[in-house]
Amino acid sequence: MQMEMQMPTKKDEHKNSSQRDLILKHMTDRGPITPIDALHLYGCLRLAARIFELRRDGHKIAMETVTSPSSKVHWARYWLE
């Protein structure tokens, strides 16, 4: 069974735009954000994609990779510079 790739729709772009706005507001008002924060707070499964779009729009966003002290799990943390 083959899955077909679908082109993004205007609805998808609006959703992405809304998520970008929420993520930018989060970083402005609350500070750093992680993928788990973005998922739980804003339903955003692709934080890195939204960060890419915000950077493309001219926002200066820093990132660090965080590693759990108790395991080899790591994730990104983003904040406004």
C-alpha positions as CSV (number, residue, x, y, z in Angstrom):
1,M,0.0,0.0,0.0
2,Q,1.4,3.4,-1.1
3,M,0.7,6.6,0.6
4,E,0.2,9.7,-1.5
5,M,1.9,13.0,-0.6
6,Q,-0.6,15.8,-0.2
7,M,0.2,19.4,-0.9
8,P,-0.3,21.8,2.0
9,T,-3.6,23.6,2.0
10,K,-4.5,27.1,3.0
11,K,-6.0,25.5,6.2
12,D,-2.6,23.9,6.9
13,E,-0.8,27.2,6.4
14,H,-3.2,29.0,8.7
15,K,-2.7,26.3,11.4
16,N,1.1,26.7,11.0
17,S,0.8,30.4,11.2
18,S,-1.2,30.2,14.4
19,Q,1.3,27.8,15.9
20,R,4.1,30.2,15.0
21,D,2.4,33.0,16.7
22,L,1.8,31.0,19.8
23,I,5.4,29.7,19.9
24,L,6.8,33.2,19.4
25,K,4.5,34.6,22.2
26,H,5.6,31.7,24.4
27,M,9.3,32.5,23.9
28,T,8.7,36.3,24.4
29,D,6.6,35.9,27.5
30,R,7.7,32.7,29.1
31,G,11.2,31.9,27.8
32,P,12.6,28.7,26.3
33,I,10.4,26.1,24.7
34,T,11.0,22.4,24.0
35,P,9.2,20.0,21.6
36,I,7.3,18.5,24.5
37,D,6.1,22.0,25.6
38,A,5.0,22.8,22.1
39,L,3.1,19.5,21.8
40,H,1.3,19.7,25.2
41,L,0.6,23.5,25.2
42,Y,-0.1,24.2,21.5
43,G,-0.6,20.8,19.7
44,C,2.5,21.4,17.6
45,L,4.1,18.1,16.5
46,R,6.8,19.9,14.4
47,L,8.4,22.5,16.6
48,A,11.7,22.5,14.5
49,A,9.7,23.3,11.4
50,R,7.9,26.2,13.1
51,I,11.3,27.5,14.4
52,F,12.7,27.3,10.9
53,E,9.8,29.4,9.7
54,L,10.3,32.0,12.5
55,R,14.0,32.2,11.6
56,R,13.1,32.6,8.0
57,D,10.9,35.5,9.0
58,G,13.8,37.2,10.7
59,H,13.6,36.2,14.3
60,K,16.9,35.5,16.1
61,I,16.4,32.1,17.9
62,A,19.0,30.2,19.7
63,M,19.0,26.4,20.3
64,E,20.8,24.0,22.6
65,T,20.7,20.3,22.8
66,V,19.7,19.0,26.2
67,T,20.6,15.5,27.4
68,S,18.9,13.8,30.2
69,P,21.3,13.0,33.1
70,S,19.6,9.6,33.7
71,S,19.6,8.4,30.1
72,K,20.9,9.0,26.6
73,V,17.7,10.9,25.5
74,H,18.2,14.3,24.1
75,W,16.0,17.1,22.8
76,A,16.2,20.7,21.7
77,R,15.5,23.8,23.7
78,Y,14.8,27.1,21.8
79,W,14.7,30.7,23.0
80,L,14.8,34.2,21.5
81,E,18.2,35.9,21.5
